[in-house]
């Protein structure tokens, strides 16, 4: 597939369209990117742009946009309802197609270093690119906004940026990171009482005990109380659930939802999920969408001739994909076989007593198959990121320190991914054992094959955990991973003994 990354920078201006025009022009000056959306809010005095393109193109376009915004926006003169800390307030990268989160993190790091050194703008990394746990959440980084950070950045070590000077220019500071797709979603209430919006926002947001993956603020916009939200994982907390939660909370205060709005773009999947939930289409399959069926039909006929298979990529004389990816692929095959055996058991009268168990196994196996399939790319990407850290500058002591820290973090991540594969592989082995015990006996060899694939996955992934941890100068940072891996290998040994006995009892081998 073609590599595609989305970038959604937020700029602290909306009341001067000529300024946003120049920022958009800077983005469009890069040939292999395309601007998809421009959304400005006068009350927030904030503009959100959405553009997509190749990794190199998006990275360059983001730099040009940040540079242009810094030249045109003065935070000392800025006012608006929305919290802000910089001319380019936040600049996240989102993987869309054939790109891993690790690659987006690497882009965020490179861009942050360039913005800090060439533009003298302090840069903080957030979300998946965060260098400190407390900087994962944007609201923690932006606490105090431009004025508060300006007062503390030179004296408070906690405010020291990841890149750039510890001094705030008129362009403020910029937060750069990598994250999953986010839905910016606002709900307006039938009241102008902003205190009600603030109470509802407090109830719905995760940080104060509300719904997971929801961030929220209560604001007054266009004379109407608004609950302004970011939904950071629409799959785990769907839009429909958020809307109904707010509808119920609003009723407590004798008000209702007036209307809602999107800021920027939304994945189609999020809207489909909401429609399915509200219409109670319990047996819905996304392939029932006409456009989805048309798209899959048009692309299937071309994919085999256009893209090399994973096996061909594995055989190519390149460092990636390698053994770690192969291990994840084997695990995905094992999970696929388990799902197949469960499916061949479901609906058979002979195995009616195990119907519920097989239904559950099939669901879990499918989830594991998807995770392990994603790990094929994640493992390759983590190794590429690790190789990139060795190319970081090391002329000064500060550069050496940052380089060493980046190498250690990238190495630990390169070990964490195969460790997660190992965990999933053991889960597949457990499911394969259950299928061998209670599943369709005519498919018992498939249960065994699924187990064998998962065992091979564990072995290959384990090699990659060990080689990465052993490459660290300070191996203590990876001791916990090695201990976890050893425990998984012991579990696998016990599971193998059990399934061999089951094969003898049911299969005659």
PABAKE-918984 format. One record per residue (C-alpha): residue number from 1; residue in three letters; x, y, z. Coordinates in Angstrom, 2 decimals. Layout:
! PABAKE-918984
[NUM, ALA, [X, Y, Z]] ...
***
This chain:
! PABAKE-918984
[1, UNK, [0.00, 0.00, 0.00]] [2, UNK, [1.02, 3.66, -0.46]] [3, UNK, [2.25, 5.30, 2.73]] [4, UNK, [-0.13, 7.97, 3.97]] [5, UNK, [0.01, 10.17, 7.07]] [6, UNK, [-2.50, 12.71, 8.34]] [7, UNK, [-1.44, 15.93, 10.06]] [8, UNK, [-3.93, 18.13, 11.96]] [9, UNK, [-2.16, 21.30, 13.15]] [10, UNK, [-4.13, 23.80, 15.27]] [11, UNK, [-3.30, 27.50, 14.80]] [12, UNK, [-4.13, 30.29, 17.23]] [13, UNK, [-5.97, 32.52, 14.76]] [14, UNK, [-9.33, 32.48, 13.03]] [15, UNK, [-10.30, 36.14, 12.87]] [16, UNK, [-7.77, 37.00, 10.16]] [17, UNK, [-8.48, 34.73, 7.20]] [18, UNK, [-5.59, 36.23, 5.27]] [19, UNK, [-3.21, 34.75, 7.85]] [20, UNK, [-4.71, 31.29, 7.51]] [21, UNK, [-4.57, 31.67, 3.71]] [22, UNK, [-0.80, 32.12, 3.93]] [23, UNK, [-0.42, 29.09, 6.22]] [24, UNK, [-2.49, 26.98, 3.83]] [25, UNK, [-0.35, 28.21, 0.92]] [26, UNK, [2.78, 27.15, 2.80]] [27, UNK, [1.36, 23.64, 3.18]] [28, UNK, [0.27, 23.47, -0.44]] [29, UNK, [3.75, 24.50, -1.59]] [30, UNK, [4.80, 20.90, -0.88]] [31, UNK, [3.88, 18.83, -3.93]] [32, UNK, [2.97, 15.47, -2.38]] [33, UNK, [0.48, 16.66, 0.25]] [34, UNK, [-3.18, 17.61, -0.01]] [35, UNK, [-5.21, 19.89, 2.27]] [36, UNK, [-8.48, 18.13, 3.10]] [37, UNK, [-10.16, 20.52, 5.51]] [38, UNK, [-10.05, 24.01, 7.01]] [39, UNK, [-12.14, 24.70, 10.10]] [40, UNK, [-12.07, 28.08, 11.87]] [41, UNK, [-13.94, 29.13, 15.00]] [42, UNK, [-14.12, 32.86, 15.71]] [43, UNK, [-15.01, 32.50, 19.40]] [44, UNK, [-12.18, 30.03, 19.96]] [45, UNK, [-10.00, 32.18, 17.65]] [46, UNK, [-8.52, 28.95, 16.43]] [47, UNK, [-8.18, 27.18, 13.09]] [48, UNK, [-7.74, 23.47, 12.53]] [49, UNK, [-6.25, 22.33, 9.22]] [50, UNK, [-6.17, 18.75, 8.02]] [51, UNK, [-3.77, 17.58, 5.34]] [52, UNK, [-2.45, 14.20, 4.21]] [53, UNK, [0.48, 12.96, 2.18]] [54, UNK, [3.63, 10.91, 2.16]] [55, UNK, [5.70, 10.84, 5.37]] [56, UNK, [8.42, 13.09, 3.91]] [57, UNK, [5.90, 15.47, 2.35]] [58, UNK, [3.79, 15.82, 5.50]] [59, UNK, [6.87, 16.42, 7.65]] [60, UNK, [8.12, 19.21, 5.36]] [61, UNK, [4.66, 20.79, 5.01]] [62, UNK, [4.22, 20.85, 8.79]] [63, UNK, [7.54, 22.68, 9.20]] [64, UNK, [6.60, 25.29, 6.60]] [65, UNK, [3.22, 25.80, 8.26]] [66, UNK, [4.77, 26.24, 11.73]] [67, UNK, [7.34, 28.68, 10.30]] [68, UNK, [4.67, 30.76, 8.58]] [69, UNK, [2.43, 30.82, 11.65]] [70, UNK, [5.35, 31.96, 13.82]] [71, UNK, [5.95, 34.90, 11.48]] [72, UNK, [2.31, 36.01, 11.41]] [73, UNK, [0.79, 35.24, 14.84]] [74, UNK, [1.72, 37.12, 18.03]] [75, UNK, [0.50, 35.35, 21.17]] [76, UNK, [0.86, 38.55, 23.19]] [77, UNK, [-2.03, 39.91, 21.11]] [78, UNK, [-4.11, 36.74, 21.01]] [79, UNK, [-7.40, 36.18, 22.85]] [80, UNK, [-9.90, 33.36, 22.47]] [81, UNK, [-12.10, 30.93, 24.35]] [82, UNK, [-9.93, 27.89, 23.63]] [83, UNK, [-6.78, 27.14, 25.67]] [84, UNK, [-3.56, 27.83, 23.72]] [85, UNK, [0.19, 28.11, 24.18]] [86, UNK, [1.56, 28.79, 20.70]] [87, UNK, [0.95, 30.22, 17.25]] [88, UNK, [0.99, 26.62, 16.10]] [89, UNK, [-0.55, 25.30, 19.26]] [90, UNK, [-0.45, 21.58, 18.56]] [91, UNK, [0.72, 19.50, 15.59]] [92, UNK, [-0.14, 15.77, 15.73]] [93, UNK, [0.68, 13.11, 13.15]] [94, UNK, [-1.72, 10.21, 12.59]] [95, UNK, [-0.83, 6.99, 10.70]] [96, UNK, [-3.39, 6.21, 7.99]] [97, UNK, [-2.00, 3.74, 5.48]] [98, UNK, [1.07, 1.48, 5.54]] [99, UNK, [2.64, 3.62, 8.28]] [100, UNK, [3.16, 2.67, 11.92]] [101, UNK, [2.79, 4.78, 15.01]] [102, UNK, [6.54, 4.47, 15.57]] [103, UNK, [7.19, 6.12, 12.22]] [104, UNK, [4.92, 9.00, 13.21]] [105, UNK, [6.80, 9.30, 16.50]] [106, UNK, [10.09, 9.53, 14.58]] [107, UNK, [8.63, 12.29, 12.39]] [108, UNK, [7.48, 14.19, 15.49]] [109, UNK, [10.96, 13.92, 16.98]] [110, UNK, [12.72, 15.10, 13.82]] [111, UNK, [10.28, 17.96, 13.29]] [112, UNK, [10.53, 19.00, 16.95]] [113, UNK, [14.31, 19.15, 16.76]] [114, UNK, [14.18, 21.18, 13.54]] [115, UNK, [11.58, 23.64, 14.84]] [116, UNK, [13.56, 24.11, 18.03]] [117, UNK, [16.91, 24.68, 16.35]] [118, UNK, [15.91, 26.57, 13.18]] [119, UNK, [12.96, 28.62, 14.47]] [120, UNK, [14.00, 28.95, 18.15]] [121, UNK, [10.54, 27.83, 19.25]] [122, UNK, [10.28, 25.64, 22.36]] [123, UNK, [8.81, 22.25, 21.45]] [124, UNK, [7.12, 19.73, 23.74]] [125, UNK, [6.42, 16.16, 22.60]] [126, UNK, [3.10, 14.59, 23.57]] [127, UNK, [0.88, 11.49, 23.20]] [128, UNK, [2.83, 8.55, 21.69]] [129, UNK, [5.92, 10.77, 21.22]] [130, UNK, [6.02, 11.99, 24.84]] [131, UNK, [9.38, 11.74, 26.58]] [132, UNK, [7.81, 11.91, 30.04]] [133, UNK, [4.64, 10.17, 31.26]] [134, UNK, [3.14, 13.44, 32.50]] [135, UNK, [3.48, 14.95, 29.02]] [136, UNK, [1.36, 12.33, 27.33]] [137, UNK, [-1.80, 14.38, 27.87]] [138, UNK, [-1.98, 17.70, 26.06]] [139, UNK, [-3.77, 19.44, 28.91]] [140, UNK, [-0.82, 18.76, 31.23]] [141, UNK, [1.65, 20.26, 28.75]] [142, UNK, [-0.56, 23.30, 28.09]] [143, UNK, [-1.36, 23.97, 31.76]] [144, UNK, [-1.25, 27.69, 32.45]] [145, UNK, [-1.44, 28.43, 28.72]] [146, UNK, [0.89, 30.89, 27.01]] [147, UNK, [1.02, 33.34, 29.90]] [148, UNK, [1.68, 30.71, 32.56]] [149, UNK, [4.36, 28.92, 30.57]] [150, UNK, [6.04, 32.24, 29.72]] [151, UNK, [6.32, 33.03, 33.41]] [152, UNK, [7.85, 29.65, 34.33]] [153, UNK, [9.77, 28.23, 31.38]] [154, UNK, [13.07, 29.91, 32.27]] [155, UNK, [13.08, 28.95, 35.96]] [156, UNK, [10.97, 25.80, 36.39]] [157, UNK, [12.80, 22.58, 35.31]] [158, UNK, [9.43, 20.86, 34.80]] [159, UNK, [8.74, 23.34, 32.01]] [160, UNK, [11.96, 22.66, 30.12]] [161, UNK, [11.06, 21.86, 26.49]] [162, UNK, [12.16, 18.73, 24.66]] [163, UNK, [13.69, 20.85, 21.92]] [164, UNK, [14.50, 24.52, 21.47]] [165, UNK, [15.28, 27.28, 23.95]] [166, UNK, [13.85, 27.54, 27.45]] [167, UNK, [12.50, 30.96, 26.55]] [168, UNK, [9.14, 31.81, 25.06]] [169, UNK, [9.05, 33.99, 21.93]] [170, UNK, [5.93, 35.83, 20.76]] [171, UNK, [5.06, 32.73, 18.73]] [172, UNK, [4.82, 30.81, 21.99]] [173, UNK, [5.61, 27.10, 22.22]] [174, UNK, [4.45, 24.24, 20.04]] [175, UNK, [3.33, 20.75, 21.04]] [176, UNK, [4.18, 18.05, 18.49]] [177, UNK, [3.26, 14.39, 18.71]] [178, UNK, [1.80, 11.24, 17.24]] [179, UNK, [-1.61, 9.79, 18.05]] [180, UNK, [-4.50, 7.72, 16.83]] [181, UNK, [-7.42, 9.34, 14.97]] [182, UNK, [-9.22, 11.85, 17.17]] [183, UNK, [-12.73, 13.22, 16.84]] [184, UNK, [-13.15, 16.89, 17.81]] [185, UNK, [-16.81, 17.01, 18.74]] [186, UNK, [-18.84, 19.80, 20.34]] [187, UNK, [-22.36, 19.69, 21.78]] [188, UNK, [-24.39, 22.89, 22.24]] [189, UNK, [-27.01, 23.06, 24.99]] [190, UNK, [-30.37, 24.85, 25.15]] [191, UNK, [-29.01, 27.36, 27.64]] [192, UNK, [-26.51, 30.20, 27.93]] [193, UNK, [-25.48, 29.09, 31.44]] [194, UNK, [-21.83, 28.13, 30.97]] [195, UNK, [-21.69, 26.67, 34.50]] [196, UNK, [-24.02, 23.87, 33.35]] [197, UNK, [-21.69, 23.12, 30.43]] [198, UNK, [-18.72, 23.04, 32.79]] [199, UNK, [-20.50, 20.62, 35.15]] [200, UNK, [-21.45, 18.32, 32.27]] [201, UNK, [-17.89, 18.48, 30.88]] [202, UNK, [-16.54, 17.49, 34.27]] [203, UNK, [-18.97, 14.56, 34.41]] [204, UNK, [-18.14, 13.24, 30.94]] [205, UNK, [-14.36, 13.61, 30.79]] [206, UNK, [-12.12, 10.77, 31.85]] [207, UNK, [-9.78, 12.85, 34.05]] [208, UNK, [-12.60, 13.58, 36.50]] [209, UNK, [-14.19, 10.12, 36.50]] [210, UNK, [-16.28, 10.16, 33.34]] [211, UNK, [-16.03, 8.20, 30.11]] [212, UNK, [-12.69, 6.80, 29.07]] [213, UNK, [-10.97, 8.48, 26.08]] [214, UNK, [-13.03, 11.67, 26.47]] [215, UNK, [-11.57, 15.11, 27.15]] [216, UNK, [-13.98, 17.95, 27.73]] [217, UNK, [-14.38, 21.62, 28.56]] [218, UNK, [-17.42, 23.79, 29.24]] [219, UNK, [-17.43, 27.00, 27.19]] [220, UNK, [-19.74, 29.81, 26.07]] [221, UNK, [-19.78, 29.98, 22.26]] [222, UNK, [-22.06, 32.15, 20.13]] [223, UNK, [-24.15, 32.92, 23.23]] [224, UNK, [-24.82, 29.24, 23.90]] [225, UNK, [-23.30, 26.85, 26.46]] [226, UNK, [-21.06, 24.31, 24.74]] [227, UNK, [-19.43, 21.06, 25.85]] [228, UNK, [-16.25, 20.97, 23.77]] [229, UNK, [-14.69, 17.51, 23.51]] [230, UNK, [-11.90, 15.48, 22.03]] [231, UNK, [-12.72, 11.78, 21.66]] [232, UNK, [-9.33, 10.08, 21.56]] [233, UNK, [-10.53, 6.54, 20.86]] [234, UNK, [-13.94, 6.43, 19.17]] [235, UNK, [-13.77, 2.62, 18.92]] [236, UNK, [-13.64, 2.13, 22.69]] [237, UNK, [-15.93, 5.06, 23.53]] [238, UNK, [-18.31, 5.57, 20.59]] [239, UNK, [-19.88, 8.92, 19.76]] [240, UNK, [-23.39, 7.61, 20.41]] [241, UNK, [-22.49, 6.73, 23.98]] [242, UNK, [-21.05, 10.20, 24.57]] [243, UNK, [-24.12, 11.93, 23.15]] [244, UNK, [-26.51, 9.93, 25.31]] [245, UNK, [-24.37, 10.52, 28.41]] [246, UNK, [-24.51, 14.27, 27.86]] [247, UNK, [-28.23, 14.15, 27.04]] [248, UNK, [-28.86, 12.44, 30.38]] [249, UNK, [-26.64, 14.86, 32.32]] [250, UNK, [-28.30, 17.85, 30.67]] [251, UNK, [-31.71, 16.64, 31.81]] [252, UNK, [-30.53, 16.93, 35.41]] [253, UNK, [-30.30, 20.69, 34.91]] [254, UNK, [-33.53, 21.03, 32.96]] [255, UNK, [-31.83, 21.61, 29.61]] [256, UNK, [-31.34, 19.57, 26.44]] [257, UNK, [-29.01, 19.18, 23.50]] [258, UNK, [-29.60, 21.91, 20.93]] [259, UNK, [-27.21, 20.61, 18.25]] [260, UNK, [-23.71, 19.24, 17.81]] [261, UNK, [-20.81, 19.95, 15.46]] [262, UNK, [-17.58, 18.44, 14.20]] [263, UNK, [-14.30, 20.32, 14.08]] [264, UNK, [-12.28, 19.02, 11.18]] [265, UNK, [-12.78, 15.54, 9.78]] [266, UNK, [-14.14, 12.29, 11.24]] [267, UNK, [-13.44, 8.68, 10.26]] [268, UNK, [-16.39, 7.11, 8.47]] [269, UNK, [-16.20, 4.19, 10.89]] [270, UNK, [-17.12, 6.49, 13.79]] [271, UNK, [-20.33, 7.63, 12.10]] [272, UNK, [-21.21, 4.10, 11.03]] [273, UNK, [-20.76, 2.92, 14.62]] [274, UNK, [-23.13, 5.66, 15.83]] [275, UNK, [-25.73, 4.76, 13.19]] [276, UNK, [-25.50, 1.06, 14.02]] [277, UNK, [-25.85, 1.76, 17.75]] [278, UNK, [-28.87, 4.04, 17.41]] [279, UNK, [-30.67, 1.75, 14.93]] [280, UNK, [-29.76, -1.38, 16.94]] [281, UNK, [-28.41, -3.26, 13.93]] [282, UNK, [-26.93, -6.01, 16.09]] [283, UNK, [-26.01, -8.27, 13.16]] [284, UNK, [-24.57, -5.46, 11.03]] [285, UNK, [-21.49, -6.12, 8.87]] [286, UNK, [-19.59, -3.19, 7.36]] [287, UNK, [-19.59, -5.03, 4.04]] [288, UNK, [-23.32, -4.30, 3.93]] [289, UNK, [-22.44, -0.69, 3.14]] [290, UNK, [-22.77, -0.27, -0.60]] [291, UNK, [-19.71, 1.97, -0.94]] [292, UNK, [-17.56, -0.42, 1.12]] [293, UNK, [-18.52, -3.34, -1.10]] [294, UNK, [-17.77, -1.32, -4.23]] [295, UNK, [-14.39, -0.20, -2.88]] [296, UNK, [-13.30, -3.67, -1.79]] [297, UNK, [-14.34, -5.12, -5.13]] [298, UNK, [-12.42, -2.51, -7.12]] [299, UNK, [-9.24, -2.81, -5.09]] [300, UNK, [-9.14, -6.60, -4.72]] [301, UNK, [-8.64, -7.15, -8.44]] [302, UNK, [-5.59, -4.89, -8.50]] [303, UNK, [-3.89, -5.65, -5.20]] [304, UNK, [-2.26, -8.96, -6.12]] [305, UNK, [-0.47, -7.49, -9.13]] [306, UNK, [0.40, -4.15, -7.52]] [307, UNK, [1.90, -5.07, -4.16]] [308, UNK, [4.42, -7.74, -3.19]] [309, UNK, [3.28, -10.36, -0.72]] [310, UNK, [4.65, -10.48, 2.80]] [311, UNK, [6.67, -13.59, 1.92]] [312, UNK, [8.26, -11.74, -1.01]] [313, UNK, [9.08, -8.79, 1.26]] [314, UNK, [10.55, -11.20, 3.82]] [315, UNK, [12.81, -12.74, 1.17]] [316, UNK, [14.06, -9.37, -0.07]] [317, UNK, [17.66, -8.40, 0.88]] [318, UNK, [16.49, -5.68, 3.30]] [319, UNK, [16.70, -5.53, 7.13]] [320, UNK, [12.92, -5.32, 7.45]] [321, UNK, [10.65, -7.17, 7.68]] [322, UNK, [12.71, -9.71, 9.61]] [323, UNK, [12.42, -12.41, 12.22]] [324, UNK, [10.21, -10.38, 14.56]] [325, UNK, [7.69, -9.68, 11.82]] [326, UNK, [7.80, -13.32, 10.76]] [327, UNK, [7.05, -14.35, 14.34]] [328, UNK, [4.02, -12.05, 14.47]] [329, UNK, [2.86, -13.39, 11.09]] [330, UNK, [3.10, -16.96, 12.37]] [331, UNK, [1.07, -16.00, 15.43]] [332, UNK, [-1.60, -14.40, 13.22]] [333, UNK, [-1.79, -17.62, 11.19]] [334, UNK, [-2.19, -19.59, 14.41]] [335, UNK, [-5.00, -17.33, 15.55]] [336, UNK, [-6.63, -17.67, 12.15]] [337, UNK, [-6.61, -21.46, 12.40]] [338, UNK, [-8.11, -21.30, 15.90]] [339, UNK, [-10.90, -19.05, 14.63]] [340, UNK, [-11.50, -21.51, 11.79]] [341, UNK, [-11.79, -24.52, 14.11]] [342, UNK, [-14.16, -22.64, 16.41]] [343, UNK, [-16.25, -21.69, 13.37]] [344, UNK, [-16.37, -25.30, 12.20]] [345, UNK, [-17.63, -26.33, 15.64]] [346, UNK, [-20.31, -23.66, 16.05]] [347, UNK, [-23.75, -24.81, 14.94]] [348, UNK, [-22.98, -28.54, 15.10]] [349, UNK, [-25.46, -30.49, 17.26]] [350, UNK, [-22.74, -32.87, 18.36]] [351, UNK, [-20.90, -29.99, 20.05]] [352, UNK, [-23.92, -28.05, 21.35]] [353, UNK, [-22.63, -28.07, 24.93]] [354, UNK, [-19.50, -26.22, 23.79]] [355, UNK, [-21.34, -23.71, 21.58]] [356, UNK, [-20.90, -20.75, 23.95]] [357, UNK, [-17.24, -21.58, 24.56]] [358, UNK, [-16.51, -21.75, 20.82]] [359, UNK, [-18.36, -18.50, 20.19]] [360, UNK, [-16.13, -16.79, 22.76]] [361, UNK, [-12.99, -18.44, 21.40]] [362, UNK, [-13.77, -17.24, 17.91]] [363, UNK, [-14.20, -13.63, 19.06]] [364, UNK, [-10.96, -13.65, 21.07]] [365, UNK, [-9.04, -15.42, 18.29]] [366, UNK, [-10.14, -12.81, 15.77]] [367, UNK, [-9.00, -10.03, 18.10]] [368, UNK, [-5.62, -11.71, 18.53]] [369, UNK, [-5.31, -12.26, 14.79]] [370, UNK, [-5.79, -8.54, 14.16]] [371, UNK, [-3.30, -7.57, 16.88]] [372, UNK, [-0.66, -9.97, 15.58]] [373, UNK, [-1.21, -8.87, 12.00]] [374, UNK, [-0.65, -5.26, 13.06]] [375, UNK, [2.48, -6.34, 14.92]] [376, UNK, [4.01, -7.50, 11.62]] [377, UNK, [4.34, -3.86, 10.55]] [378, UNK, [4.94, -2.54, 14.06]] [379, UNK, [7.97, -4.78, 14.55]] [380, UNK, [9.53, -3.69, 11.26]] [381, UNK, [8.83, -0.03, 12.01]] [382, UNK, [10.33, -0.21, 15.50]] [383, UNK, [13.56, -1.57, 14.06]] [384, UNK, [13.67, 1.22, 11.47]] [385, UNK, [13.16, 3.80, 14.22]] [386, UNK, [15.96, 2.18, 16.22]] [387, UNK, [18.30, 2.38, 13.23]] [388, UNK, [17.37, 6.05, 12.77]] [389, UNK, [18.41, 6.88, 16.36]] [390, UNK, [21.95, 5.75, 15.61]] [391, UNK, [22.10, 8.50, 12.98]] [392, UNK, [21.23, 11.28, 15.44]] [393, UNK, [23.98, 13.92, 15.88]] [394, UNK, [26.56, 13.35, 18.64]] [395, UNK, [28.97, 16.25, 18.31]] [396, UNK, [28.21, 17.86, 21.69]] [397, UNK, [27.71, 16.31, 25.10]] [398, UNK, [24.04, 17.34, 25.07]] [399, UNK, [23.56, 15.70, 21.67]] [400, UNK, [25.31, 12.56, 22.88]] [401, UNK, [23.04, 12.43, 25.92]] [402, UNK, [19.88, 12.86, 23.84]] [403, UNK, [21.13, 10.30, 21.31]] [404, UNK, [21.88, 7.72, 24.01]] [405, UNK, [18.48, 8.30, 25.60]] [406, UNK, [16.76, 7.95, 22.22]] [407, UNK, [18.66, 4.73, 21.48]] [408, UNK, [17.68, 3.24, 24.82]] [409, UNK, [14.00, 4.15, 24.41]] [410, UNK, [13.92, 2.86, 20.83]] [411, UNK, [15.63, -0.37, 21.89]] [412, UNK, [13.17, -0.94, 24.71]] [413, UNK, [10.29, -0.31, 22.30]] [414, UNK, [11.84, -2.73, 19.80]] [415, UNK, [11.84, -5.31, 22.60]] [416, UNK, [8.37, -4.44, 23.90]] [417, UNK, [6.64, -5.20, 20.59]] [418, UNK, [7.90, -8.82, 20.30]] [419, UNK, [7.18, -9.27, 24.02]] [420, UNK, [3.57, -8.33, 23.33]] [421, UNK, [3.62, -10.77, 20.41]] [422, UNK, [4.86, -13.43, 22.83]] [423, UNK, [1.95, -12.71, 25.19]] [424, UNK, [-0.53, -12.98, 22.33]] [425, UNK, [1.12, -16.17, 21.08]] [426, UNK, [0.60, -17.89, 24.45]] [427, UNK, [-3.04, -16.76, 24.41]] [428, UNK, [-3.43, -18.35, 20.97]] [429, UNK, [-1.87, -21.55, 22.31]] [430, UNK, [-4.40, -21.60, 25.15]] [431, UNK, [-7.26, -21.21, 22.69]] [432, UNK, [-5.83, -23.88, 20.40]] [433, UNK, [-5.72, -26.28, 23.35]] [434, UNK, [-9.39, -25.62, 24.11]] [435, UNK, [-10.27, -26.20, 20.46]] [436, UNK, [-8.33, -29.46, 20.51]] [437, UNK, [-10.17, -30.52, 23.67]] [438, UNK, [-13.74, -29.55, 22.77]] [439, UNK, [-13.75, -28.48, 19.13]] [440, UNK, [-14.74, -30.36, 16.00]] [441, UNK, [-12.64, -33.52, 16.04]] [442, UNK, [-12.48, -33.50, 12.25]] [443, UNK, [-10.42, -30.30, 12.54]] [444, UNK, [-8.17, -31.40, 15.40]] [445, UNK, [-5.11, -31.31, 13.13]] [446, UNK, [-5.93, -27.64, 12.47]] [447, UNK, [-6.03, -27.01, 16.21]] [448, UNK, [-2.59, -28.60, 16.49]] [449, UNK, [-1.33, -26.60, 13.52]] [450, UNK, [-2.62, -23.39, 15.09]] [451, UNK, [-0.82, -24.33, 18.31]] [452, UNK, [2.40, -25.04, 16.37]] [453, UNK, [2.20, -21.68, 14.59]] [454, UNK, [1.71, -19.89, 17.90]] [455, UNK, [4.62, -21.78, 19.47]] [456, UNK, [6.84, -20.77, 16.54]] [457, UNK, [5.63, -17.19, 17.03]] [458, UNK, [6.68, -17.27, 20.68]] [459, UNK, [10.10, -18.67, 19.80]] [460, UNK, [10.81, -16.09, 17.10]] [461, UNK, [9.49, -13.18, 19.14]] [462, UNK, [11.49, -14.34, 22.16]] [463, UNK, [14.72, -14.21, 20.19]] [464, UNK, [13.97, -10.59, 19.31]] [465, UNK, [13.21, -9.63, 22.90]] [466, UNK, [16.48, -11.12, 24.08]] [467, UNK, [18.67, -9.67, 21.34]] [468, UNK, [17.35, -6.15, 21.97]] [469, UNK, [17.66, -6.30, 25.75]] [470, UNK, [21.15, -7.79, 25.56]] [471, UNK, [22.27, -4.92, 23.33]] [472, UNK, [21.59, -2.37, 26.09]] [473, UNK, [24.53, -1.04, 28.07]] [474, UNK, [22.29, -0.96, 31.13]] [475, UNK, [20.47, -4.28, 30.89]] [476, UNK, [18.60, -3.65, 34.13]] [477, UNK, [16.09, -1.57, 32.17]] [478, UNK, [15.00, -4.74, 30.40]] [479, UNK, [15.20, -7.27, 33.23]] [480, UNK, [11.44, -7.18, 33.80]] [481, UNK, [10.83, -8.00, 30.14]] [482, UNK, [13.17, -10.99, 30.29]] [483, UNK, [11.43, -12.25, 33.41]] [484, UNK, [8.03, -11.93, 31.74]] [485, UNK, [9.34, -13.76, 28.67]] [486, UNK, [10.70, -16.60, 30.80]] [487, UNK, [7.30, -16.98, 32.49]] [488, UNK, [5.59, -17.10, 29.08]] [489, UNK, [7.99, -19.80, 27.87]] [490, UNK, [7.22, -21.90, 30.97]] [491, UNK, [3.48, -21.54, 30.32]] [492, UNK, [4.06, -22.63, 26.72]] [493, UNK, [5.93, -25.74, 27.83]] [494, UNK, [3.03, -26.76, 30.07]] [495, UNK, [0.48, -26.07, 27.36]] [496, UNK, [2.46, -28.20, 24.90]] [497, UNK, [2.41, -31.15, 27.28]] [498, UNK, [-1.38, -30.82, 27.60]] [499, UNK, [-2.11, -30.58, 23.91]] [500, UNK, [0.08, -33.60, 23.10]] [501, UNK, [-1.95, -35.62, 25.57]] [502, UNK, [-5.20, -34.36, 24.05]] [503, UNK, [-3.95, -35.31, 20.58]] [504, UNK, [-3.23, -38.82, 21.77]] [505, UNK, [-6.65, -39.10, 23.41]] [506, UNK, [-8.75, -37.60, 20.60]] [507, UNK, [-6.59, -37.92, 17.51]] [508, UNK, [-4.85, -41.20, 18.01]] [509, UNK, [-1.33, -39.77, 17.63]] 
***
